[in-house]
Amino acid sequence: MSVATLLAPNNPKRTIRYSVNPTAFVAALILAPVSVTLLTCWTIIGLFALPFGAIPYLLLGTPVLLWAVTRIEPELWSYAILGFAVNLVCLLASLAAHALSLSSQSEQLVFIFAYGLLFGALYAGAFGVIYANLYPNRRILQI
């Protein structure tokens, strides 16, 4: 493969990398679960999703979202699917740990990640929308 084919703008094999804006990233990371909680606070589950899901969101979501903002254009559905997929993998791992009795906390993890299927997707989707709107040079993201 020649250098000309790698640098060609219409090359489908060329990987697009986006730069990370730290201010927009931290603001979206904090504002996404808070805004989802404010929009779903009329449900009891939505009100308790933030205290139960904040630690998994920050521990698992931060590295995944940091990886995602460099490779995936921030938008609602692509990030919501990513949040759902991460929670599904964690739910399956916690179900396996519960079935094998590996941890005494596995039943609580199953509960948290089961509700996280919905709220993790909502948090990640909201993150994508907020990050795209807070990015200072938004036309860079629109390729």
C-alpha positions as CSV (number, residue, x, y, z in Angstrom):
1,M,0.0,0.0,0.0
2,S,1.4,3.4,-1.0
3,V,1.5,6.5,1.0
4,A,-0.7,8.2,-1.5
5,T,-3.6,5.7,-0.9
6,L,-3.2,6.2,2.9
7,L,-3.4,10.0,2.7
8,A,-6.2,10.1,0.1
9,P,-9.3,11.8,1.6
10,N,-11.7,9.2,0.2
11,N,-9.9,6.2,1.5
12,P,-12.3,4.1,3.5
13,K,-9.5,2.3,5.3
14,R,-8.1,5.5,6.8
15,T,-9.0,5.8,10.5
16,I,-10.4,9.1,11.6
17,R,-9.1,10.3,15.0
18,Y,-10.8,13.2,16.8
19,S,-9.0,15.3,19.4
20,V,-10.3,15.3,22.9
21,N,-11.3,18.6,24.5
22,P,-10.7,18.0,28.3
23,T,-13.1,20.8,29.4
24,A,-16.0,19.5,27.3
25,F,-15.2,15.9,28.3
26,V,-15.3,16.6,32.0
27,A,-18.4,18.8,31.7
28,A,-20.3,16.3,29.6
29,L,-19.2,13.4,32.0
30,I,-20.7,15.3,34.9
31,L,-23.7,16.9,33.2
32,A,-24.9,13.7,31.4
33,P,-26.1,11.7,34.4
34,V,-27.3,14.8,36.2
35,S,-29.5,15.8,33.2
36,V,-30.8,12.3,32.7
37,T,-31.7,12.2,36.4
38,L,-33.5,15.6,36.2
39,L,-35.5,14.4,33.2
40,T,-36.4,11.0,34.8
41,C,-36.8,12.1,38.4
42,W,-40.6,11.7,38.1
43,T,-40.0,8.0,38.2
44,I,-38.7,6.4,41.3
45,I,-36.1,4.3,39.4
46,G,-34.8,7.4,37.6
47,L,-34.3,9.1,41.0
48,F,-32.3,6.3,42.5
49,A,-30.3,5.5,39.3
50,L,-27.8,8.2,39.9
51,P,-26.6,7.2,43.4
52,F,-26.5,3.5,42.4
53,G,-25.0,4.0,39.0
54,A,-22.5,6.9,39.6
55,I,-19.6,4.7,40.6
56,P,-19.9,2.2,37.8
57,Y,-20.5,5.1,35.4
58,L,-17.3,6.9,36.4
59,L,-15.1,3.8,36.8
60,L,-16.2,2.0,33.6
61,G,-17.7,4.8,31.6
62,T,-14.8,7.3,31.8
63,P,-12.2,5.1,30.0
64,V,-14.8,3.8,27.5
65,L,-16.0,7.3,26.7
66,L,-12.5,8.7,26.5
67,W,-11.7,6.0,24.0
68,A,-14.9,6.7,22.1
69,V,-14.5,10.5,21.7
70,T,-11.3,9.9,19.8
71,R,-12.8,7.4,17.4
72,I,-16.6,7.8,17.2
73,E,-18.3,11.1,16.3
74,P,-20.3,12.2,19.3
75,E,-24.0,11.7,18.8
76,L,-26.9,10.3,20.7
77,W,-27.4,6.8,19.2
78,S,-23.9,5.7,18.7
79,Y,-23.0,6.5,22.3
80,A,-26.2,5.1,23.6
81,I,-25.5,1.8,21.9
82,L,-21.9,1.9,23.3
83,G,-23.3,2.5,26.8
84,F,-25.8,-0.4,26.4
85,A,-23.0,-2.7,25.2
86,V,-20.7,-2.0,28.1
87,N,-23.5,-2.5,30.6
88,L,-24.5,-5.8,28.9
89,V,-20.9,-7.1,29.1
90,C,-20.7,-6.1,32.8
91,L,-24.2,-7.7,33.4
92,L,-23.1,-11.0,31.8
93,A,-19.8,-10.9,33.9
94,S,-21.7,-10.3,37.1
95,L,-24.2,-13.0,36.3
96,A,-21.3,-15.4,35.7
97,A,-19.8,-14.4,39.0
98,H,-23.1,-14.8,40.8
99,A,-23.6,-18.3,39.2
100,L,-20.1,-19.4,40.2
101,S,-20.5,-17.7,43.7
102,L,-17.2,-15.9,43.2
103,S,-18.3,-12.8,45.1
104,S,-20.7,-12.0,47.9
105,Q,-21.5,-8.7,46.1
106,S,-22.4,-10.3,42.8
107,E,-26.1,-10.2,43.4
108,Q,-26.0,-6.4,43.9
109,L,-23.9,-6.0,40.8
110,V,-26.4,-7.9,38.8
111,F,-29.1,-5.5,40.1
112,I,-27.0,-2.4,39.3
113,F,-26.0,-3.6,35.8
114,A,-29.5,-4.7,34.9
115,Y,-30.9,-1.3,35.5
116,G,-27.7,0.1,33.9
117,L,-28.8,-1.4,30.6
118,L,-31.3,1.4,30.4
119,F,-29.7,4.2,32.3
120,G,-26.1,3.5,31.1
121,A,-27.4,3.9,27.5
122,L,-29.2,7.1,28.5
123,Y,-26.1,8.5,30.3
124,A,-23.8,7.6,27.4
125,G,-26.2,9.0,24.8
126,A,-26.6,12.2,26.8
127,F,-22.8,12.4,27.1
128,G,-22.5,12.3,23.3
129,V,-25.0,15.1,22.8
130,I,-23.6,17.3,25.5
131,Y,-20.0,16.7,24.4
132,A,-20.8,17.6,20.8
133,N,-22.5,20.8,21.9
134,L,-19.7,21.8,24.3
135,Y,-16.9,21.1,21.8
136,P,-15.5,24.6,21.0
137,N,-14.9,23.9,17.3
138,R,-17.9,21.8,16.4
139,R,-17.3,21.8,12.6
140,I,-14.2,19.7,13.2
141,L,-16.5,16.9,14.4
142,Q,-18.7,17.2,11.3
143,I,-16.6,15.4,8.7
